Amino acid sequence: MNLNILLLPGDGIGVEVTREAVKVLRQVASAFKHELTLSEGLLGGIAIQKTGVPFPDETRELALKTDATLLGAVGLPEFDNAPPEKRPERGLLGIRKALGVYANLRPVRSYKALINSSPLKNELVDGTDMIIVRELTGGLYYGTPRGISGSGAEERAVNTMIYTRPEIERVAHMAFQLAGKRRKKVTSVDKSNVLENSQLWRRVVTEIAARYPDVTLDHILVDNCAMQLVLQPRRFDVVLTENMFGDILSDEGAVLAGSIGMLPSASIGDKRPSGAWVGLYEPVHGSAPDIAGKNKANPLGAIGSVAALLEYSFGLTEEARAVYGAIENVLNAGRVTADLKPAGTPASTSEVGDAVCEALSAHAAIA
Ligand code: NAD
């Protein structure tokens, strides 16, 4: 298969973890005999520095041409007080919208080797295995009218939470299809006791559920969901929710796994004529300016994003399984970065990347 992939390393540790993810991609391509076509573009702070905007047209064109995009992270402290259109994070919203990736998938699972790194008691977190499906291109983050107007006592701020039926339907289909391949349970999260927006969400999700009779659906209010995620995380299989609720809940999910550096994410849109699903893959973490440039960042979230890319965009489940297996191997061997608090000397970013590649080549030799 020809894997046509755009790399957007971005800023800070994004560059370091993407480097390791690419090592792993090359290893997979060679072990499983795929052809790899890689291109590279600018996004975020580095794009502002070089072109004046966070999401240059050239990057947009590259992203629209390739099957899948692998992103590191964006964000540089020098832009913290810049106006919104000159902030690196605007680049992220721009590329998500341009690619039409409307569903963000965040797998959250507890690894045996990391169980002590979780802030939760072992018996609570052990066996956790869920995917949070967050609607990504609608809701409060994109709705208009928006803005701040007036001054003094008259100053006011407005944001608009808006969802259309088709926006809810397509992400709900994605969640039910995923659940069909897992433990067959969707939990839809809303705030329907207060928001009309959520009332429509709940009604449409219930209608879509009728088309997936082998998947069970339950509904939960977002405040209760935030509580249940830490009280009984094992109860969740696929969690389906709108943009802002998903943003918040998925960070809560992130800590269940022990370190934010562990978590991959996949943002998926429609199918390309080539048969590949349009996808934007990135670790959940940001650019971590506090550890950038020190070869200390955990690259496993970025490497897990490679596995997700292989699985969701190209349907290469065996290759994805090999990458997840190699990650587990490296965790079991304790060859991990400082954030995972290993017993001995922590490994560097590049050492972890090398260890994953070694585990992959051992796997290929056995296979
Ligand atoms: P962050 O995720 O960058 O860092 C939070 C904490 O987690 C830091 O202490 C950091 O050292 C640690 N951390 C993060 N990733 C790690 C890894 N792979 N290995 C080890 N430790 C890791 O979040 P932040 O500090 O709130 O934001 C920093 C910048 O990143 C900001 O500019 C923010 O806007 C941006 N950001 C970007 C994204 C993205 O690109 N998707 C996401 C979140 C934040």
Residues whose N, C-alpha, C, O or C-beta is under 5 A from the ligand:
A	BS01	NAD	A73 V74 G75 L76 G261 P283 V284 H285 G286 S287 A288 P289 D290 I291 K296 A297 N298 D339
